[in-house]
Amino acid sequence: MPHLHILHYDIKDKKDLFFHTGIRTMGMQLLSVFLPIILFVEVGLSLSEIFLFFALWSLGIVILTWFVTARFVSRFGTKATMMVGMPFLAIMFI
């Protein structure tokens, strides 16, 4: 069964993990709603260019997750990964 490793954390660690996941998910959902509108209206990209942008962005996230983040988590742990990842997430939204 997936995600059984979450059961081994204490309550505070679970709350931190769920809070971080919630904030990240909310930000990504807001970005996924408004970014295509901005790219279409303000920047003037066509719909096919916007689809290509999101396809490349998704591919980049998958590659980053598989090769970089997975190694970082296995080496330093979940908490350190969340702490290091939050500034990069904030920079991405700016």
PyMOL commands that place a pseudoatom at each C-alpha (Angstrom):
pseudoatom trace, name=CA, resn=MET, resi=1, chain=A, elem=C, hetatm=0, pos=[0.000, 0.000, 0.000]
pseudoatom trace, name=CA, resn=PRO, resi=2, chain=A, elem=C, hetatm=0, pos=[1.358, 3.446, -0.847]
pseudoatom trace, name=CA, resn=HIS, resi=3, chain=A, elem=C, hetatm=0, pos=[2.114, 6.088, 1.779]
pseudoatom trace, name=CA, resn=LEU, resi=4, chain=A, elem=C, hetatm=0, pos=[2.572, 3.661, 4.672]
pseudoatom trace, name=CA, resn=HIS, resi=5, chain=A, elem=C, hetatm=0, pos=[5.738, 5.543, 5.620]
pseudoatom trace, name=CA, resn=ILE, resi=6, chain=A, elem=C, hetatm=0, pos=[3.514, 8.418, 6.868]
pseudoatom trace, name=CA, resn=LEU, resi=7, chain=A, elem=C, hetatm=0, pos=[2.239, 6.187, 9.684]
pseudoatom trace, name=CA, resn=HIS, resi=8, chain=A, elem=C, hetatm=0, pos=[5.687, 6.192, 11.305]
pseudoatom trace, name=CA, resn=TYR, resi=9, chain=A, elem=C, hetatm=0, pos=[5.728, 9.949, 11.969]
pseudoatom trace, name=CA, resn=ASP, resi=10, chain=A, elem=C, hetatm=0, pos=[4.431, 11.435, 15.186]
pseudoatom trace, name=CA, resn=ILE, resi=11, chain=A, elem=C, hetatm=0, pos=[1.411, 13.779, 15.207]
pseudoatom trace, name=CA, resn=LYS, resi=12, chain=A, elem=C, hetatm=0, pos=[3.395, 17.034, 14.880]
pseudoatom trace, name=CA, resn=ASP, resi=13, chain=A, elem=C, hetatm=0, pos=[5.327, 15.735, 11.879]
pseudoatom trace, name=CA, resn=LYS, resi=14, chain=A, elem=C, hetatm=0, pos=[2.088, 14.669, 10.211]
pseudoatom trace, name=CA, resn=LYS, resi=15, chain=A, elem=C, hetatm=0, pos=[0.563, 18.101, 10.818]
pseudoatom trace, name=CA, resn=ASP, resi=16, chain=A, elem=C, hetatm=0, pos=[3.620, 19.788, 9.309]
pseudoatom trace, name=CA, resn=LEU, resi=17, chain=A, elem=C, hetatm=0, pos=[3.557, 17.475, 6.324]
pseudoatom trace, name=CA, resn=PHE, resi=18, chain=A, elem=C, hetatm=0, pos=[-0.166, 17.970, 5.695]
pseudoatom trace, name=CA, resn=PHE, resi=19, chain=A, elem=C, hetatm=0, pos=[0.097, 21.761, 6.180]
pseudoatom trace, name=CA, resn=HIS, resi=20, chain=A, elem=C, hetatm=0, pos=[2.944, 21.982, 3.686]
pseudoatom trace, name=CA, resn=THR, resi=21, chain=A, elem=C, hetatm=0, pos=[1.093, 19.792, 1.225]
pseudoatom trace, name=CA, resn=GLY, resi=22, chain=A, elem=C, hetatm=0, pos=[-2.073, 21.872, 1.610]
pseudoatom trace, name=CA, resn=ILE, resi=23, chain=A, elem=C, hetatm=0, pos=[-0.293, 25.196, 1.072]
pseudoatom trace, name=CA, resn=ARG, resi=24, chain=A, elem=C, hetatm=0, pos=[1.569, 23.826, -1.931]
pseudoatom trace, name=CA, resn=THR, resi=25, chain=A, elem=C, hetatm=0, pos=[-1.580, 22.354, -3.466]
pseudoatom trace, name=CA, resn=MET, resi=26, chain=A, elem=C, hetatm=0, pos=[-3.565, 25.555, -2.950]
pseudoatom trace, name=CA, resn=GLY, resi=27, chain=A, elem=C, hetatm=0, pos=[-0.828, 27.647, -4.556]
pseudoatom trace, name=CA, resn=MET, resi=28, chain=A, elem=C, hetatm=0, pos=[-0.458, 25.301, -7.508]
pseudoatom trace, name=CA, resn=GLN, resi=29, chain=A, elem=C, hetatm=0, pos=[-4.227, 25.284, -8.095]
pseudoatom trace, name=CA, resn=LEU, resi=30, chain=A, elem=C, hetatm=0, pos=[-4.378, 29.081, -8.047]
pseudoatom trace, name=CA, resn=LEU, resi=31, chain=A, elem=C, hetatm=0, pos=[-1.446, 29.222, -10.422]
pseudoatom trace, name=CA, resn=SER, resi=32, chain=A, elem=C, hetatm=0, pos=[-3.005, 26.698, -12.772]
pseudoatom trace, name=CA, resn=VAL, resi=33, chain=A, elem=C, hetatm=0, pos=[-6.179, 28.805, -12.963]
pseudoatom trace, name=CA, resn=PHE, resi=34, chain=A, elem=C, hetatm=0, pos=[-4.685, 32.245, -13.516]
pseudoatom trace, name=CA, resn=LEU, resi=35, chain=A, elem=C, hetatm=0, pos=[-1.451, 31.569, -15.391]
pseudoatom trace, name=CA, resn=PRO, resi=36, chain=A, elem=C, hetatm=0, pos=[-3.113, 30.465, -18.662]
pseudoatom trace, name=CA, resn=ILE, resi=37, chain=A, elem=C, hetatm=0, pos=[-5.311, 33.570, -18.574]
pseudoatom trace, name=CA, resn=ILE, resi=38, chain=A, elem=C, hetatm=0, pos=[-2.303, 35.827, -18.061]
pseudoatom trace, name=CA, resn=LEU, resi=39, chain=A, elem=C, hetatm=0, pos=[-0.315, 34.081, -20.787]
pseudoatom trace, name=CA, resn=PHE, resi=40, chain=A, elem=C, hetatm=0, pos=[-3.216, 34.366, -23.224]
pseudoatom trace, name=CA, resn=VAL, resi=41, chain=A, elem=C, hetatm=0, pos=[-4.388, 37.917, -22.486]
pseudoatom trace, name=CA, resn=GLU, resi=42, chain=A, elem=C, hetatm=0, pos=[-1.276, 39.787, -21.341]
pseudoatom trace, name=CA, resn=VAL, resi=43, chain=A, elem=C, hetatm=0, pos=[1.562, 37.966, -23.097]
pseudoatom trace, name=CA, resn=GLY, resi=44, chain=A, elem=C, hetatm=0, pos=[-0.405, 37.111, -26.228]
pseudoatom trace, name=CA, resn=LEU, resi=45, chain=A, elem=C, hetatm=0, pos=[0.496, 33.437, -26.537]
pseudoatom trace, name=CA, resn=SER, resi=46, chain=A, elem=C, hetatm=0, pos=[-1.732, 31.154, -28.573]
pseudoatom trace, name=CA, resn=LEU, resi=47, chain=A, elem=C, hetatm=0, pos=[-3.531, 28.220, -26.969]
pseudoatom trace, name=CA, resn=SER, resi=48, chain=A, elem=C, hetatm=0, pos=[-1.146, 25.713, -28.535]
pseudoatom trace, name=CA, resn=GLU, resi=49, chain=A, elem=C, hetatm=0, pos=[1.839, 27.609, -27.086]
pseudoatom trace, name=CA, resn=ILE, resi=50, chain=A, elem=C, hetatm=0, pos=[0.198, 27.618, -23.659]
pseudoatom trace, name=CA, resn=PHE, resi=51, chain=A, elem=C, hetatm=0, pos=[-0.388, 23.851, -23.877]
pseudoatom trace, name=CA, resn=LEU, resi=52, chain=A, elem=C, hetatm=0, pos=[3.238, 23.361, -24.897]
pseudoatom trace, name=CA, resn=PHE, resi=53, chain=A, elem=C, hetatm=0, pos=[4.380, 25.522, -21.966]
pseudoatom trace, name=CA, resn=PHE, resi=54, chain=A, elem=C, hetatm=0, pos=[2.407, 23.438, -19.467]
pseudoatom trace, name=CA, resn=ALA, resi=55, chain=A, elem=C, hetatm=0, pos=[3.579, 20.171, -21.023]
pseudoatom trace, name=CA, resn=LEU, resi=56, chain=A, elem=C, hetatm=0, pos=[7.223, 21.229, -20.690]
pseudoatom trace, name=CA, resn=TRP, resi=57, chain=A, elem=C, hetatm=0, pos=[6.600, 22.532, -17.173]
pseudoatom trace, name=CA, resn=SER, resi=58, chain=A, elem=C, hetatm=0, pos=[5.024, 19.217, -16.132]
pseudoatom trace, name=CA, resn=LEU, resi=59, chain=A, elem=C, hetatm=0, pos=[7.889, 17.266, -17.675]
pseudoatom trace, name=CA, resn=GLY, resi=60, chain=A, elem=C, hetatm=0, pos=[10.372, 19.428, -15.772]
pseudoatom trace, name=CA, resn=ILE, resi=61, chain=A, elem=C, hetatm=0, pos=[8.551, 18.808, -12.487]
pseudoatom trace, name=CA, resn=VAL, resi=62, chain=A, elem=C, hetatm=0, pos=[8.551, 15.046, -13.072]
pseudoatom trace, name=CA, resn=ILE, resi=63, chain=A, elem=C, hetatm=0, pos=[12.255, 14.988, -13.876]
pseudoatom trace, name=CA, resn=LEU, resi=64, chain=A, elem=C, hetatm=0, pos=[13.079, 17.211, -10.901]
pseudoatom trace, name=CA, resn=THR, resi=65, chain=A, elem=C, hetatm=0, pos=[11.004, 15.048, -8.575]
pseudoatom trace, name=CA, resn=TRP, resi=66, chain=A, elem=C, hetatm=0, pos=[12.462, 11.747, -9.732]
pseudoatom trace, name=CA, resn=PHE, resi=67, chain=A, elem=C, hetatm=0, pos=[16.113, 12.679, -9.836]
pseudoatom trace, name=CA, resn=VAL, resi=68, chain=A, elem=C, hetatm=0, pos=[16.671, 15.539, -7.398]
pseudoatom trace, name=CA, resn=THR, resi=69, chain=A, elem=C, hetatm=0, pos=[13.984, 15.538, -4.740]
pseudoatom trace, name=CA, resn=ALA, resi=70, chain=A, elem=C, hetatm=0, pos=[13.899, 11.773, -4.224]
pseudoatom trace, name=CA, resn=ARG, resi=71, chain=A, elem=C, hetatm=0, pos=[17.636, 11.696, -3.560]
pseudoatom trace, name=CA, resn=PHE, resi=72, chain=A, elem=C, hetatm=0, pos=[17.414, 14.701, -1.251]
pseudoatom trace, name=CA, resn=VAL, resi=73, chain=A, elem=C, hetatm=0, pos=[14.608, 13.118, 0.786]
pseudoatom trace, name=CA, resn=SER, resi=74, chain=A, elem=C, hetatm=0, pos=[16.435, 9.818, 1.098]
pseudoatom trace, name=CA, resn=ARG, resi=75, chain=A, elem=C, hetatm=0, pos=[19.579, 11.599, 2.257]
pseudoatom trace, name=CA, resn=PHE, resi=76, chain=A, elem=C, hetatm=0, pos=[18.270, 14.374, 4.539]
pseudoatom trace, name=CA, resn=GLY, resi=77, chain=A, elem=C, hetatm=0, pos=[14.663, 13.448, 5.373]
pseudoatom trace, name=CA, resn=THR, resi=78, chain=A, elem=C, hetatm=0, pos=[11.222, 14.886, 4.794]
pseudoatom trace, name=CA, resn=LYS, resi=79, chain=A, elem=C, hetatm=0, pos=[11.443, 17.866, 7.154]
pseudoatom trace, name=CA, resn=ALA, resi=80, chain=A, elem=C, hetatm=0, pos=[14.679, 19.171, 5.678]
pseudoatom trace, name=CA, resn=THR, resi=81, chain=A, elem=C, hetatm=0, pos=[13.268, 18.758, 2.186]
pseudoatom trace, name=CA, resn=MET, resi=82, chain=A, elem=C, hetatm=0, pos=[10.186, 20.788, 3.076]
pseudoatom trace, name=CA, resn=MET, resi=83, chain=A, elem=C, hetatm=0, pos=[12.328, 23.525, 4.638]
pseudoatom trace, name=CA, resn=VAL, resi=84, chain=A, elem=C, hetatm=0, pos=[14.625, 23.732, 1.620]
pseudoatom trace, name=CA, resn=GLY, resi=85, chain=A, elem=C, hetatm=0, pos=[11.753, 23.519, -0.862]
pseudoatom trace, name=CA, resn=MET, resi=86, chain=A, elem=C, hetatm=0, pos=[9.570, 26.312, 0.552]
pseudoatom trace, name=CA, resn=PRO, resi=87, chain=A, elem=C, hetatm=0, pos=[11.808, 29.210, -0.613]
pseudoatom trace, name=CA, resn=PHE, resi=88, chain=A, elem=C, hetatm=0, pos=[11.946, 27.714, -4.115]
pseudoatom trace, name=CA, resn=LEU, resi=89, chain=A, elem=C, hetatm=0, pos=[8.157, 27.404, -4.101]
pseudoatom trace, name=CA, resn=ALA, resi=90, chain=A, elem=C, hetatm=0, pos=[7.817, 31.057, -3.047]
pseudoatom trace, name=CA, resn=ILE, resi=91, chain=A, elem=C, hetatm=0, pos=[10.239, 32.135, -5.794]
pseudoatom trace, name=CA, resn=MET, resi=92, chain=A, elem=C, hetatm=0, pos=[8.242, 30.170, -8.350]
pseudoatom trace, name=CA, resn=PHE, resi=93, chain=A, elem=C, hetatm=0, pos=[5.059, 32.062, -7.443]
pseudoatom trace, name=CA, resn=ILE, resi=94, chain=A, elem=C, hetatm=0, pos=[6.783, 35.451, -7.717]
for i in range(1, 94): cmd.bond("trace and resi %d" % i, "trace and resi %d" % (i + 1))
show_as sticks, trace
zoom trace
